[in-house]
Amino acid sequence: MSTLRPLDALFEPASIAIVGASENAAKWGGAIAKQALRGGDRRPVHLVNRRGGTILGRAAATSTVAIGEQVGLAVLCVPAATFDEAIDDALAAGARAIVAITAGFGEASQAGLDRQRAAAERVRAAGAMLVGPNCLGLVDNISEVYLSTDSFDRGGVAFLSQSGNLALELGVRLSGRGGGFSRFVSLGNQADITLADLVADCARHQETSAIAVYVEDFADGRAFAEAAAQAVASGKPVVLLTAGGGEASARGALSHTGAMTTSADVIGAVCRDAGIHQVRTPRELVAVLTALGTGRRGAGRRIGLLTDGGGHGALAADALERAGLSVPELSTPLRADLLGALWEQSATANPVDLAGMGEQDPGCYAECTRLLLEAGELDAMLLTGYFGGYSASTDSLGSGPGSLGGGLGAGELAAAGDLAAHYRASGRPLCVQSIYPDSPSARALSEAGIPVFGSVEDAALALSAQCAPPAPGLVPVPAPAAPVGAVDYFAIRTLLTDAGLEFPVAFPATTEAEVRAAAARLAGGPCVLKAVHLLHKSDAGGVALGLSDPDSAAAAWTRMNDSFAGRARYSVERMADLTGGIELIAGVRRDPRFGPVLLIGLGGTVTEVLKDLAFALAPVSFATALELLRSLRAARLFAGVRGRPAVDLNAAAEAVTRLASFAATHPEIAEVEINPLIVHPGGALALDARAVLI
């Protein structure tokens, strides 16, 4: 677990040494040295090259120690062959922080990984910290630490990335919106300083208003989730762009839980639980950062949609709903107020369609915006379509019938001013999608702090981020319990029963005599015979139901024993009354990065077919378990349909909570699941359990 220590030595060093500095700007040592000297008025910047001489007009020391004074931070731009020597030299010079550009370590080979680990251990033993190796440097625009090959505009976004080119793209996109970076850090191999360390430090950084992350390897993923949740709670939104989440991480598919939990599921659960905004592209990243940068948050997901064309309105409504927002029908009083600002043919149900009224009076945009932003029945607003076109110049995408020369442009600019005033007064989120996002009117809205987009999908995503519900939060992982030594069928049942879950009475059996004896003990109702060594018992003929007496149980045993060549182990169990019950699956898998991850879904034999599943980091609160169950596509079944009774969803949530807590306290268990977990009108009953040790 990362210590999440303060990183002042990294971002506020007393002095900097560029080791491997060069005159050649095509080399890392040359490009970074040139950038580092930009901050030379803030602190001493020393250039180090084993040949000495003069570099960029400065005398170069032959080693870090040869500088003759303590060095605060050393940047290593040296070949892998001399890396260890450069590490030791920097530490001998008193460096408290090292940024290792050098590649060829954990990303290259096992031998490289061993060297990387040994170097990180030496750095930590000296009380220092290491970024990288195999990184592209870092920038702090506030403290004027410029240790990357590129420069970035100053702004409020801290960007933590495993891609340098993405930093360039994000920097360009943010600059186009008047934004920029407070910090940029290339993560590299995270041998010492991890993503979690950096998120935690950026959350404490006063000049950082939002944290953007591009990552492929989360290192200590649970620590990242915890740091991100704390950042969000402190008012610093975290936006994540990642890649490679579509495939399952490497594991043996030893349970349904293991077979059906992909890294994309895990990352989605992390984002929801910690309150992280997840995006798919750099463009989406900028859209969400732009919206969150306004500081506006919606109290709910109800959106008022204002448009000046039916097509734009319909497409925008679809985009909003795909983004998880709603476009509710407006109340009669609000519709009457809107119609008072429009003409008879205008639609006011929501979407509100001006139906050409803007060409008669551009001021109607502003008045309708005021009414929608002030409406208590809405949480936020989207304006979509032509607004901006009246003021668009003749050399833009098109002059429109009302360019400035045509007269309506001036009216639209005035409406933009009024619209901005209503926005400032309302305190509610508003996003604008315009065909002409660079027009004078659209720029006036942007300058007033209103996010303006050329794409309705970006606008919908931005509003969705602003109107996101509160995160359920992370429940801390408890201290480990005494490890278990066996998790066979009966052992895991006993462990889960001790944890508070309910199972039918069951007896182990191997021989026909043992099966008969067990069935006799369960007299008074039908019993079940299970071949407990099988994962897919029903598919393999390993379950016999409705056995009314010892003779029928013995006959079932004979059939199975012949089928499994005498190698099976059995359980004879009281047959549960499944009347009115719904089969669920609940399982926990230990992810190598994020720790225990809970899966809930529709269970039984259709689990892998329907894949109606929800995920969360374990352990979970009762409220989170209940919300996960309600999020399933089949959730309407729980309330009772077509004459079926409602089931005890609270009992199911309690069982799930207990399972998640049990798994979280046993790190030696790789996977544990109950399938099926029957939730019925009177409670929840576990019918089958399975676990796998690491």
Secondary structure, DSSP 4 states (H G I P E B T S, - for coil): -------HHHHS-S-EEEET--S-TTSHHHHHHHHHGGGTTTS-EEEE-TT-SEETTEEPBSSSGGG-S--SEEEE---GGGHHHHHHHHHHTT-SEEEE---SSTTT-HHHHHHHHHHHHHHHHTT-EEE-SS---EEETTTTEEESSS---EEEEEEEES-HHHHHHHHHHHHTTT--EEEEEE-TT-SSS-HHHHHHHHHH-TT--EEEEEES--SSHHHHHHHHHHHHHTT--EEEEE--TTSPPS----SHHHHH--HHHHHHHHHHHHTPEEESSHHHHHHHHHHHTT----SSSBEEEEESSHHHHHHHHHHHHHTT-B-PPPPHHHHHHHHHHS-TT-B-SSSEE-TTHHHH-THHHHHHHHHHHH-TT-SEEEEEESTTSTT--TTSS---TT-GGGSHHHHHHHHHHHHHHHHHHH-S-EEEEES-TTSHHHHHHHHTT--EES-HHHHHHHHHHHTPPPP---PPPPPPPPPPS--SHHHHHHHHHHTT-----EEEE-SHHHHHHHHHHTTTS-EEEEETT-SSTTTTT-EEEEE-SHHHHHHHHHHHHHHTTT---EEEEEPP--TT-EEEEEEEEEETTTEEEEEEEE-GGGHHHH--EEEEESS--HHHHHHHHHHSGGGGGGG--TTPPPP-HHHHHHHHHHHHHHHHT-TTEEEEEEEEEEEETTEEEE--EEEEE-
